[in-house]
Amino acid sequence: MRILHVLNEVVDTGNGIVNATVDLACAQASSGNDVWVISSGGGYVEFLARHNVCHVLINLRPGSVLEILRDLPRLKARLNEIQPDIVHAHMMTGAVLMRLGRAIGGFGNYGLVTTVHNEWRHSSHLMRVGDRIIVLSRNGKLTFGQRGFAEHKLRVVSHGILNSPRRMVEFQANDETQTLRNAAPLIITVAGMYVRKGIGDLIQAFGQIADEFPSAGLLVVGWGPAQKQFEEQSNSVEGSNRIKFRGFVAAPRVLLRQAAIFVLASHTESFSLAIAEAREAGCAVIGTMVGGVPELLEDGRAGLLIPPSDVEALATALRRLLGDPQELIRWQLAARANMDWLSCARMENDTMDVYVSLLRERDANNAG
């Protein structure tokens, strides 16, 4: 199959949409498909090439309307060369552009698939332009059905990152001898520094339990616009000297394997790759009951679920794990159980099923 992925950029700075798309494109190429990625470029261009995925440089960054218009003739020419069976758009700019290009721009007669990676964005309604619309969780399908998306277009394909080509390279670069779990309990979160990620709630909850567990520490990994706000907040809570900010880490696996507990206190979340990585690393996991998080934690069998924006519930969950070593071990073991469905191979297979069913439907309609 000839597959073209479209996204704004292929930066290697922890963007979950980019990471999932790179994983998928490389897996599809390794299965014998002809795969291209169109984007404005970034650190994964060479990585894609090493995995037989051809990158096409076209400016698709939002806000660069004049540059996008300038590149349209070259984009049309490349599409006519590639003649993709499927165009898979992962961001709104590409989704709208590829729908309009097919309809009025002479871009070709491909099947258009879109993936809604950020269901919390109001502008995600633009992703309905796809012939098939992939959402990341059962909750996402319900949400977009209620927003008026055509039910027959919606398909659930959860991200799968385990054993992906991208992460296998990360593993080879890590020294496994440095990944022993700390004797002192370490609580970790890996997330963008945004208020919606609930990092302020985690800092406040840690402050509530810090005196009860004087050996526990909190490590905040990630970067973003609210980092200064969170750093200032951490200075005002108990145990502030045990709260550390690490910044962005491209491959956090070593840090996760050193931690006892992983927390994602998001107020909104589609499907967190970080939770999947934390489960694989053997952390006990605490997550909020939003978006696809309950599914990632198998409705509470693989991790503790708490309401969003509930500092008291988060502090109680931390006490539960830190106060009972056997309870902590039980949840660490539960996190690592039943993880096959989080594999990159499963994500690839499910996505290819969406493509095949779309093309069969189009062929049947054309024949009729």
Secondary structure as UniProt FT lines:
FT   STRAND          2..6
FT   HELIX           16..30
FT   TURN            31..32
FT   STRAND          34..39
FT   TURN            43..44
FT   HELIX           45..50
FT   TURN            51..52
FT   STRAND          53..57
FT   TURN            62..63
FT   HELIX           65..82
FT   STRAND          86..89
FT   HELIX           92..104
FT   STRAND          111..115
FT   TURN            119..120
FT   HELIX           122..129
FT   STRAND          132..135
FT   HELIX           138..146
FT   TURN            147..148
FT   HELIX           151..153
FT   STRAND          154..156
FT   HELIX           165..173
FT   HELIX           176..178
FT   STRAND          186..190
FT   HELIX           195..197
FT   HELIX           199..209
FT   TURN            210..212
FT   TURN            214..215
FT   STRAND          217..221
FT   TURN            225..226
FT   HELIX           227..234
FT   TURN            235..236
FT   TURN            238..239
FT   HELIX           240..242
FT   STRAND          243..247
FT   HELIX           253..258
FT   STRAND          261..264
FT   HELIX           273..281
FT   STRAND          284..288
FT   TURN            291..292
FT   HELIX           293..296
FT   HELIX           298..300
FT   STRAND          304..306
FT   TURN            308..309
FT   HELIX           311..322
FT   HELIX           325..336
FT   HELIX           340..342
FT   HELIX           344..367
//
